Amino acid sequence: MANLVFGVGIGVFILALVWVLALIVCITFSRSPTKIASLGPLSILVAVLVSVILIVIPREVKEKSPEEESVVYDYSIVYRSSLIAVMALFVVIGLVLYLVSHAMEPVLAKPLRKFVR
């Protein structure tokens, strides 16, 4: 109960901060004539993703029975698995970018002789 601010937990303030930052980015870049205008909706999607992750993370039960106190759960496998999934996603993105920018670069023919006029 020591982590309460104005009667609510710190998670509410984290969610509010995330959404305020997302709305500021969305409003700031909404009138831009360049491609940076797509950063606004992207920030909203990131805020939704962060909100879902923070809501899904299991919370600690306030009162535990003696039987439940003796059982130890290892939640680190969830975080490790999600970290591996994110790393695998970025490896795939990196490989695709490598293929597009380096491996599939066209090789143009060069003339055998240069004619001087």
MODELLER restraints for C-alpha pairs under 7 A, 6 or more apart:
rsr = mdl.restraints
at = mdl.atoms
rsr.add(forms.Gaussian(group=physical.xy_distance, feature=features.Distance(at['CA:3:A'], at['CA:9:A']), mean=6.17, stdev=0.5))
rsr.add(forms.Gaussian(group=physical.xy_distance, feature=features.Distance(at['CA:3:A'], at['CA:10:A']), mean=6.58, stdev=0.5))
rsr.add(forms.Gaussian(group=physical.xy_distance, feature=features.Distance(at['CA:4:A'], at['CA:10:A']), mean=6.52, stdev=0.5))
rsr.add(forms.Gaussian(group=physical.xy_distance, feature=features.Distance(at['CA:15:A'], at['CA:51:A']), mean=6.45, stdev=0.5))
rsr.add(forms.Gaussian(group=physical.xy_distance, feature=features.Distance(at['CA:18:A'], at['CA:47:A']), mean=6.11, stdev=0.5))
rsr.add(forms.Gaussian(group=physical.xy_distance, feature=features.Distance(at['CA:19:A'], at['CA:47:A']), mean=6.04, stdev=0.5))
rsr.add(forms.Gaussian(group=physical.xy_distance, feature=features.Distance(at['CA:22:A'], at['CA:43:A']), mean=5.15, stdev=0.5))
rsr.add(forms.Gaussian(group=physical.xy_distance, feature=features.Distance(at['CA:22:A'], at['CA:44:A']), mean=5.56, stdev=0.5))
rsr.add(forms.Gaussian(group=physical.xy_distance, feature=features.Distance(at['CA:22:A'], at['CA:47:A']), mean=6.27, stdev=0.5))
rsr.add(forms.Gaussian(group=physical.xy_distance, feature=features.Distance(at['CA:25:A'], at['CA:40:A']), mean=5.70, stdev=0.5))
rsr.add(forms.Gaussian(group=physical.xy_distance, feature=features.Distance(at['CA:25:A'], at['CA:43:A']), mean=6.81, stdev=0.5))
rsr.add(forms.Gaussian(group=physical.xy_distance, feature=features.Distance(at['CA:26:A'], at['CA:39:A']), mean=6.99, stdev=0.5))
rsr.add(forms.Gaussian(group=physical.xy_distance, feature=features.Distance(at['CA:26:A'], at['CA:40:A']), mean=3.59, stdev=0.5))
rsr.add(forms.Gaussian(group=physical.xy_distance, feature=features.Distance(at['CA:26:A'], at['CA:41:A']), mean=6.38, stdev=0.5))
rsr.add(forms.Gaussian(group=physical.xy_distance, feature=features.Distance(at['CA:26:A'], at['CA:43:A']), mean=6.68, stdev=0.5))
rsr.add(forms.Gaussian(group=physical.xy_distance, feature=features.Distance(at['CA:27:A'], at['CA:40:A']), mean=6.97, stdev=0.5))
rsr.add(forms.Gaussian(group=physical.xy_distance, feature=features.Distance(at['CA:29:A'], at['CA:36:A']), mean=6.65, stdev=0.5))
rsr.add(forms.Gaussian(group=physical.xy_distance, feature=features.Distance(at['CA:29:A'], at['CA:37:A']), mean=4.99, stdev=0.5))
rsr.add(forms.Gaussian(group=physical.xy_distance, feature=features.Distance(at['CA:29:A'], at['CA:39:A']), mean=6.84, stdev=0.5))
rsr.add(forms.Gaussian(group=physical.xy_distance, feature=features.Distance(at['CA:29:A'], at['CA:40:A']), mean=5.94, stdev=0.5))
rsr.add(forms.Gaussian(group=physical.xy_distance, feature=features.Distance(at['CA:30:A'], at['CA:37:A']), mean=5.25, stdev=0.5))
rsr.add(forms.Gaussian(group=physical.xy_distance, feature=features.Distance(at['CA:30:A'], at['CA:40:A']), mean=6.25, stdev=0.5))
rsr.add(forms.Gaussian(group=physical.xy_distance, feature=features.Distance(at['CA:31:A'], at['CA:37:A']), mean=6.80, stdev=0.5))
